Amino acid sequence: GTVTGVQTCALPILGVVAREVTLLPRHWEWLATQPGGASIALRKLVEEARRVHEGKDRVRLVRECTYRFLSSLAGNLPGFEEAARALFAGDARRFQEQTEAWPVDVRDHARKLAEASFAAA
């Protein structure tokens, strides 16, 4: 199909996408011993990792999104570098302090974006 004039490829009916995976020989050896083969074992491992790390992944994504906003609109403001360090350290108090002198709209939006990462940390 096409999307605004760009050719796209159709996904397989089951949603399975084949891509290259590079592993060490010992990994392939272990996968070969798993019931159902490498594909099933890898899918199970990925699903388990997604479940176990869901909270951490969400915090990482929120922090990355917040950092992109900070870099774009506050990169030249006083306290930017310390605010970024506080964001990634999960230090809400220091983040609040470092953003206090920023323009209100930028400061408030940055704090709103960062809030979820501090609450979950």
C-alpha positions in Angstrom: 0.0 0.0 0.0 1.0 3.7 0.0 0.9 6.3 2.7 0.9 9.9 1.2 2.7 8.7 -1.9 5.3 6.6 0.0 5.4 2.9 -0.8 5.0 0.7 2.2 5.3 -3.0 2.6 2.4 -5.1 3.9 3.0 -6.9 7.2 2.5 -10.7 7.4 -1.0 -11.7 8.4 0.1 -12.9 11.8 2.1 -9.8 12.5 5.4 -11.8 12.5 8.3 -9.8 11.2 11.6 -11.5 10.2 14.8 -9.6 11.0 18.4 -10.5 11.5 19.5 -11.3 15.1 23.2 -11.5 15.9 24.2 -13.7 18.8 27.3 -15.4 20.0 27.7 -19.2 19.3 26.9 -20.1 22.9 23.6 -18.2 22.6 22.6 -20.1 19.4 23.7 -23.4 21.1 21.4 -22.7 24.1 18.5 -21.6 21.8 18.8 -24.8 19.8 18.1 -26.8 23.0 14.9 -24.9 23.8 11.5 -26.5 23.2 10.0 -25.0 20.0 13.3 -23.7 18.8 14.9 -20.3 18.7 11.9 -18.2 17.7 9.7 -19.4 20.4 12.4 -19.1 23.0 13.3 -15.6 21.9 9.7 -14.5 22.0 9.3 -15.8 25.5 12.5 -14.1 26.6 11.4 -10.8 25.1 7.9 -11.0 26.7 9.4 -11.8 30.1 11.9 -8.9 29.8 9.1 -6.5 28.8 7.0 -7.6 31.8 9.9 -7.4 34.3 11.3 -4.0 33.0 8.1 -2.3 32.1 8.3 0.3 34.9 12.0 1.1 34.2 11.4 1.3 30.5 8.5 3.8 31.1 10.7 6.0 33.3 13.5 5.9 30.7 11.1 6.9 28.0 9.6 9.8 30.1 13.1 11.0 30.9 14.2 10.9 27.3 11.1 12.8 26.2 11.6 15.3 28.9 15.3 15.7 28.0 14.4 16.4 24.3 12.0 19.1 25.5 14.6 20.6 27.8 17.3 20.5 25.2 15.1 22.2 22.6 13.6 25.0 24.8 15.8 25.3 27.8 19.3 24.3 26.5 20.6 27.8 27.0 18.8 28.6 30.3 20.7 28.8 33.6 20.7 25.5 35.4 19.9 23.4 32.3 22.8 21.0 32.8 22.1 20.5 36.5 18.4 20.1 35.8 19.2 17.4 33.2 21.5 15.6 35.7 18.7 15.8 38.3 16.2 14.4 35.8 18.3 11.4 35.1 19.2 10.9 38.7 15.6 10.9 39.7 16.1 13.9 42.0 12.8 15.8 41.9 13.9 18.4 44.5 17.0 19.4 42.7 15.1 19.5 39.3 12.6 21.9 40.9 15.4 24.1 42.2 17.3 24.2 38.9 14.2 25.1 36.9 12.9 27.7 39.3 14.3 30.7 37.4 13.1 29.5 34.0 10.3 31.2 32.1 7.0 30.0 33.7 5.6 28.2 30.7 8.9 26.3 30.0 9.4 25.6 33.6 5.9 24.3 34.2 5.8 22.1 31.2 9.3 20.7 32.0 8.1 19.9 35.5 4.9 18.3 34.2 6.8 16.1 31.7 9.3 15.1 34.4 6.7 14.4 37.1 5.9 10.9 35.9 9.6 9.8 36.0 10.0 11.1 39.6 6.8 9.5 40.8 7.7 6.1 39.3 11.4 6.2 40.5 
